[in-house]
Amino acid sequence: MSAKPYSLLIPIDFNEQSMIALEQSYNMAKLLDYEIVLLYVLEDNDMFSGLLSRDQNQEMIVKINQKLEETAAEVSHKSGIRVMPLLSKGKVSATILKVAEDYNARFILMGTNDSSERLRLDKNLIGANTSRVIRQAKVPVISINGKHHYDGCRSILLPLDLTKETRQKVTYAIEMAKLFNATIKVVSVLWDKGSPEVVQHLHSQLAQVKHFIEEVQIACDTKLIEVESGQPALAPTILEYAHSQGDIDLIIIMTQQENRLTEFFIGSAAQQIIRQSEIPVMSILPKELGFGSYAF
């Protein structure tokens, strides 16, 4: 039996941010020749459906399904991409994760503020559904928070520390750079200036990663950013650097706390990166073994 073809999964609820995420998927789907699975999740415990009669609920489902099919047809006509509309009922994050497995999704692209998360007051925190998908998905999740994006990807930002897990990001950065013919910019943030050993290790790793990336014919720049000791402002430092470059169209992070030297990403820094970045962010769940197709 032949393997299922890969797809891109786009959860949608028709709000502005989910539609922007859908538009951002076109170029990637074309380059990869993947089908887009356009998913609308009807929540089991939706507060509004409980106020409606059975007939009214059924009418609402029919209207949602009709709009989903119309959107899929419009996207397919406009972009030339195969688009499959899918209406599913259940808990939002669990349904997204299950559909990703069932339809062999290679990537999940989603807006960071779905309709169930619009009333959040703390903009540094990711909504519950988005956070669960990012933390539990077995494939990279690209979150879309900004309103305006470059059509394609000119350069990829790769924050790096000393752990082996964070170096798994190099594999994905190379894969994306080859896909979009992009360059890679590798950056490490240092505030422990009192440790020459840490500084030496970071410089050594930056040089090693640069050499490794350039060996596969991808242009690469590196930068060690020093911040004031005792002021670990990782997310603002990364985002400020990203915007200062002017050509970075994707930031790649890991979805777990990494080592204490630089305190990368799934605590508050990850929340800030994903929630505040106007640049799309790819979140990756670390694998237990190896570095995928590439190895040091």
VENBELQUI-V223152 format. One record per helix or strand. SS is the DSSP state (helix for helix, strand for strand). FROM is the first residue (numbers start at 1). TO is the last residue. If there is no record, write none. Layout:
BEGIN
ss=SS from=FROM to=TO
ss=SS from=FROM to=TO
END
This chain:
BEGIN
ss=strand from=7 to=11
ss=helix from=16 to=32
ss=strand from=35 to=42
ss=helix from=49 to=51
ss=helix from=54 to=79
ss=strand from=83 to=89
ss=helix from=92 to=102
ss=strand from=105 to=111
ss=helix from=115 to=117
ss=helix from=128 to=136
ss=strand from=140 to=144
ss=strand from=155 to=159
ss=helix from=164 to=180
ss=strand from=183 to=190
ss=helix from=196 to=215
ss=strand from=220 to=226
ss=helix from=234 to=245
ss=strand from=248 to=254
ss=helix from=268 to=276
ss=strand from=281 to=284
END
